[in-house]
Amino acid sequence: MKDFLDPVLKPIAFEIRLLQARLDRSDEHFQTFERIWAEYLGGRPHQLDFTAESDGTTVITLRRKEPIPVQLSIAFGELLYELRAALDNCLYAVAVLVSGQNPPPSAARLEWPIRFTAAEWKSQAGRFRDLPGEITDALERIQPFQAQSPDWNSLSILHDLARVDRHRSMHGLGLYLSKFRAKADQEQIEVLDIGAPRIIADGGQIMRMRVGEGVELSPSNFDLEVEFDVDVTDVRESPGPSNKIGRPWGPLDARLRSLIKATRLYTNDLLGLAADLAVKDAGQARAASSHSRL
């Protein structure tokens, strides 16, 4: 983060301290999120049930003994809020620095843009008419509609998550079946339906099989290994930058790390650009003043 003690940035020292505080707070919320999740898993809150069905098959289902703590959703939502607010704080600070006014021109219309089509960008361009072209060009280059994989774009992910959390309800969080490995003796067990990466609700089926008559499941004929992580219940897989299909940036905790990292990068770079413009403008003003005295 740009040093708010830099003389060039002195006019926005408070705004930079506020921005830094929000980013630090997002880190704290992430640590809280990880701690709550680890404590929840440490209590072994779910188990696998093997149920014999009337059609002669055996179904393995997930039984959740303890609900996912609501505090996990709260930490998640507060993290998203701080990141979205940090972006808006940054753009306000940039507008102050390049305009030399606080509040800056069109202050009420300023918000960090997140646009999904070129038409959306163009239709909202008036919000940024008082900003230098260099600033708006930099903002346009990082928009979701410019991304190779828009679903994996950090601004797109943040917008979607923060919008739902702010306007609808706290995000539903669920258990995501992230790893599934089953070994079965094919002479004794017929696997009919195997698990696949997805959200598994309480009572949800993980696997279905037909066990031979008189056969008892044991480590010698059947071995199952599953792992779960936490994710939003409406998570969608899509092709990423390498064209491999998966959850954007992997599990939710990895996605949140990428959002924090991207927000730090975006805000630092835009403040750096604004500082360069402020120095350039100051130099031009001094040159013009010197010329007028000749």
C-alpha positions in Angstrom: 0.0 0.0 0.0 1.2 3.5 -0.8 2.8 5.2 2.1 0.4 7.9 3.4 3.5 9.9 4.6 4.6 10.4 1.0 4.3 14.2 0.5 2.5 13.7 -2.8 -0.2 11.7 -0.9 -0.5 14.1 2.0 -3.9 15.5 0.8 -5.4 12.0 1.1 -3.5 10.7 4.1 -6.8 10.0 6.0 -8.4 8.2 3.1 -5.3 6.0 2.7 -5.3 5.1 6.4 -9.0 4.3 6.1 -8.4 2.1 3.0 -5.5 0.3 4.8 -7.7 -0.3 7.9 -10.4 -1.9 5.7 -7.9 -4.2 4.0 -6.4 -5.2 7.4 -9.9 -5.8 8.7 -10.7 -8.1 5.7 -7.6 -10.1 6.7 -8.9 -10.4 10.2 -12.3 -11.6 9.0 -10.6 -14.2 6.8 -8.7 -15.5 9.8 -11.9 -15.6 11.8 -13.6 -17.5 8.9 -10.8 -20.1 8.9 -10.8 -20.5 12.6 -14.6 -21.0 12.9 -14.5 -23.6 10.1 -11.6 -25.5 11.6 -13.3 -25.6 15.0 -16.5 -26.8 13.4 -14.8 -29.6 11.6 -12.8 -30.5 14.7 -16.1 -31.4 16.4 -16.7 -34.1 13.7 -20.1 -32.5 12.8 -21.2 -35.0 10.2 -21.1 -38.7 9.4 -21.8 -41.1 6.5 -24.8 -43.4 6.8 -25.2 -46.7 5.0 -28.8 -47.4 4.3 -30.2 -50.6 2.7 -33.0 -49.6 0.3 -36.1 -51.7 -0.7 -34.7 -52.2 -4.2 -31.8 -54.1 -2.8 -29.3 -51.3 -3.2 -27.2 -49.6 -0.5 -27.1 -45.8 -0.4 -24.4 -43.8 1.4 -25.7 -40.4 2.5 -24.4 -37.5 4.5 -25.9 -36.9 7.9 -25.1 -33.5 9.5 -25.1 -33.8 13.3 -24.4 -30.1 13.8 -25.4 -27.2 11.5 -22.8 -25.0 10.0 -22.3 -22.1 12.4 -24.1 -18.9 11.4 -21.0 -17.0 12.6 -19.2 -18.4 9.6 -21.7 -16.6 7.3 -21.3 -13.4 9.3 -17.5 -13.4 9.0 -17.9 -14.1 5.3 -20.3 -11.3 4.7 -18.2 -8.8 6.7 -15.1 -9.7 4.7 -17.0 -9.0 1.5 -18.3 -5.7 2.8 -14.8 -4.4 3.7 -13.4 -5.3 0.3 -16.1 -3.6 -1.6 -15.9 -0.6 0.6 -12.1 -0.5 0.2 -12.5 -0.2 -3.6 -15.0 2.7 -3.2 -12.7 4.4 -0.7 -9.8 4.1 -3.0 -11.6 5.7 -6.0 -12.8 8.6 -3.8 -9.2 9.1 -2.6 -7.9 9.1 -6.2 -10.6 11.6 -7.2 -9.5 13.9 -4.3 -5.8 13.7 -5.3 -6.2 14.3 -9.0 -8.8 17.1 -8.6 -7.2 18.9 -5.6 -10.6 19.1 -4.0 -12.3 17.3 -1.1 -15.0 16.4 -1.7 -14.1 15.9 -5.3 -16.3 16.8 -8.3 -19.3 14.4 -8.7 -18.4 12.8 -5.3 -21.9 11.4 -4.9 -21.7 9.5 -8.2 -18.3 7.9 -7.5 -18.2 4.1 -6.9 -15.6 1.6 -8.1 -17.0 0.3 -11.4 -17.7 -3.4 -12.0 -19.2 -3.9 -15.5 -19.9 -7.1 -17.3 -20.4 -5.7 -20.9 -18.9 -2.9 -22.9 -22.3 -1.4 -23.2 -22.7 -1.3 -19.4 -19.3 0.4 -19.2 -20.3 3.0 -21.8 -23.7 3.7 -20.3 -22.1 4.5 -16.9 -19.2 6.5 -18.2 -20.7 9.8 -17.1 -20.0 8.8 -13.5 -16.3 9.3 -14.1 -16.4 12.3 -16.4 -14.4 14.4 -13.9 -11.6 11.8 -13.6 -8.5 11.9 -15.9 -8.6 9.6 -18.9 -5.6 7.7 -17.6 -7.6 6.7 -14.5 -10.7 5.6 -16.4 -8.6 3.7 -18.9 -6.9 1.9 -16.1 -10.3 1.0 -14.5 -11.7 -0.2 -17.9 -8.7 -2.6 -18.5 -9.6 -4.6 -15.3 -13.3 -4.9 -15.9 -14.9 -8.4 -16.1 -16.0 -7.9 -19.7 -12.3 -7.5 -20.6 -11.3 -10.8 -18.8 -10.4 -14.0 -20.7 -12.5 -15.9 -18.1 -15.1 -13.5 -16.7 -16.4 -15.9 -14.1 -12.9 -16.1 -12.7 -12.4 -12.3 -12.6 -11.9 -11.2 -9.1 -14.1 -8.1 -9.5 -16.8 -10.2 -11.0 -16.6 -12.7 -8.1 -16.6 -9.9 -5.5 -19.6 -8.2 -7.1 -21.6 -11.4 -7.2 -20.9 -12.4 -3.7 -21.2 -9.0 -2.1 -24.4 -8.1 -4.0 -26.2 -11.2 -2.8 -25.0 -10.8 0.7 -25.9 -7.2 0.9 -29.3 -7.1 -0.8 -30.8 -10.6 -0.4 -29.6 -12.5 2.6 -26.5 -13.9 4.1 -24.9 -16.4 1.8 -25.9 -20.0 2.3 -22.8 -22.0 3.1 -22.7 -25.8 2.6 -20.5 -28.8 2.5 -18.8 -29.2 -0.8 -17.7 -32.8 -1.7 -14.2 -31.9 -2.9 -12.6 -35.4 -2.8 -14.1 -38.7 -3.5 -12.3 -42.0 -3.7 -13.9 -45.5 -3.6 -12.4 -48.9 -4.0 -14.7 -51.9 -4.3 -14.3 -55.6 -4.9 -16.2 -55.8 -8.2 -17.0 -59.5 -7.7 -18.9 -58.6 -4.5 -20.0 -55.0 -5.0 -21.6 -53.3 -8.0 -21.1 -49.5 -8.0 -24.2 -47.9 -9.5 -23.7 -44.2 -8.9 -20.6 -42.5 -7.7 -19.9 -39.2 -6.0 -19.0 -36.1 -7.9 -17.7 -32.7 -6.7 -20.8 -30.7 -5.6 -22.6 -29.3 -2.6 -24.0 -32.1 -0.4 -27.0 -31.2 1.7 -28.0 -33.0 4.9 -29.3 -36.4 3.8 -27.8 -36.0 0.3 -26.7 -39.1 -1.5 -23.0 -39.6 -2.0 -22.9 -43.0 -3.5 -25.2 -45.9 -4.5 -24.2 -49.6 -4.8 -25.5 -53.1 -4.9 -23.9 -55.5 -2.4 -23.9 -59.2 -3.3 -26.1 -61.5 -1.3 -24.6 -62.5 2.0 -21.7 -60.0 1.5 -20.8 -57.8 4.4 -18.9 -54.5 3.8 -15.4 -54.6 5.3 -12.0 -53.0 4.7 -11.1 -56.0 2.6 -13.8 -55.4 0.0 -14.7 -51.7 0.3 -12.8 -48.5 1.1 -14.2 -45.0 0.8 -12.5 -41.7 1.3 -14.3 -38.4 1.1 -13.3 -34.8 2.0 -15.5 -31.7 2.4 -14.7 -28.0 2.3 -17.1 -25.1 2.8 -18.5 -23.1 -0.2 -21.5 -21.0 -1.1 -24.4 -23.3 -1.9 -24.9 -21.7 -5.4 -21.2 -22.1 -6.5 -20.9 -22.9 -10.2 -18.0 -24.5 -12.0 -16.8 -22.9 -15.2 -13.7 -23.0 -17.5 -10.8 -21.1 -16.1 -7.8 -19.4 -17.7 -6.3 -22.8 -18.5 -9.6 -24.0 -19.9 -9.9 -26.5 -17.0 -13.4 -26.6 -15.5 -13.7 -26.0 -11.8 -14.7 -23.6 -9.1 -13.2 -20.2 -9.7 -9.8 -20.2 -8.0 -10.7 -23.4 -6.2 -12.2 -23.8 -2.7 -13.9 -20.8 -1.1 -11.0 -20.0 1.2 -8.7 -19.8 -1.9 -11.2 -17.6 -3.6 -11.3 -15.3 -0.7 -7.5 -15.1 -0.6 -7.5 -14.2 -4.2 -10.1 -11.4 -3.7 -8.1 -9.9 -0.8 -4.9 -10.0 -2.9 -6.6 -8.6 -6.0 -8.1 -5.7 -4.0 -4.8 -4.8 -2.5 -3.2 -4.9 -6.0 -6.0 -2.9 -7.7 -6.1 -0.1 -5.0 -2.3 0.2 -4.8 -1.9 0.4 -8.5 -4.6 3.1 -9.0 -3.2 5.2 -6.1 0.2 4.9 -7.7 -1.1 6.1 -11.0 -3.0 9.0 -9.3 0.2 10.0 -7.5 2.1 10.0 -10.8 -0.5 12.2 -12.3 -0.5 14.6 -9.4 3.3 15.0 -9.6 3.0 15.5 -13.4 0.3 18.2 -12.9 2.3 19.9 -10.2 5.3 20.0 -12.5 3.3 21.4 -15.4 1.8 24.1 -13.1 5.3 25.2 -11.9 6.6 25.3 -15.5 3.6 27.4 -16.6 4.1 29.8 -13.6 7.8 30.1 -14.4 7.0 30.8 -18.1 4.5 33.5 -17.2 7.1 35.4 -15.2 9.5 35.5 -18.1 
